[in-house]
Amino acid sequence: MRDDDLAFIKRFILASGSLKEIARVYGVSYPTVRLRLDRLIAKIQVTEDQEIASPFERAARGQLADGRLDTETFNLLMQAHQEEMEDRHDTADRQ
C-alpha cells in the first residue's frame, strides 16, 4: 500500500469514518472520496484473497483496484495469462 493510501486511512479513522468530513478536508466531492475508499477496499481484498495464487494476477488486480488499469484491458490480460498457463500445463503433461 502506498503512503498516500495510509494517510487517507489515517484521516478516515480520525474522522470516525465520516466520508463527508474527509471530502471537506481534502476539498473534493463525496463521490470522489467514496471512489477512493472503494479502491482501497478492493486493494485490501486482493491482498487478503488466498485464492489468487498467481503473482501476475495479484499485481493485475491491484492495478485494477488502484484505477491504473481499465476493466477491458484487465480482462484481456487475464484471458491471455490464463491461456498461457493452460498451454504450459498442457506442455508439461505431454513431457
PyMOL commands that set and color helices and strands:
alter all, ss='L'
color gray80, all
select helices_A, chain A and resi 3-14+19-26+30-48+55-65+71-94
alter helices_A, ss='H'
color red, helices_A
deselect
rebuild
show_as cartoon
